[in-house]
Amino acid sequence: MQISIRTWEIEDVPDFITAINNEKVLDNLRDGIPYPCTEKEATAFIEATMNLDDDTRYLFAITCDNKAIGSMGVFRKDNVHRLTAEMGYYLAESYWGKGITTTAIKLTCTYIFENTDIIRIFAQPYTNNKASCRVLEKAGFKNEGTMRQNAIKNGQLMDMEMYALIKE
């Protein structure tokens, strides 16, 4: 298995649709992703990622043997937090538990730290998403605490964990 991150390609639309149209995946993401995600919506997303030309958003396909199996995003904050970025990600369910997300996080953080002036990357998984918490820890992120009742997801108040990785 060759795991990598790369820019999204229009040929990834079917793989994108397969990965994202899963309620187990969506239950661990922020709101705003249409469900079910149509070919038109997936194409629009991928085209938008292909046209990024600023230093505030970095979006990558997570690939296994060059097949898109998930997504990784890093989003720069502003003002006094301009050297900080938030990371979000998902992986197609059939690839869970294989160490792929940990590898993709490490690759992404290396890329961001080597190619930008960002010095802190953080992620905020829901507290009940133990797998995501473990993945971040395996990738070197430190848990900085629990943000109680920090989000509403599927009609429920949710706690979230704050994990961060600082550039060495």
Secondary structure, 3 states (H helix, E strand, C coil): CCEEEECCCHHHHHHHHHHHCCHHHHCCCCCCCCCCCCHHHHHHHHHHHHCCCCCCEEEEEEEECCEEEEEEEEEECCHHHCCEEEEEEEECHHHCCCCHHHHHHHHHHHHHHHHCCCCEEEECCECCCHHHHHHHHHCCCEEEEEEEEEEEECCEEEEEEEEEEECC
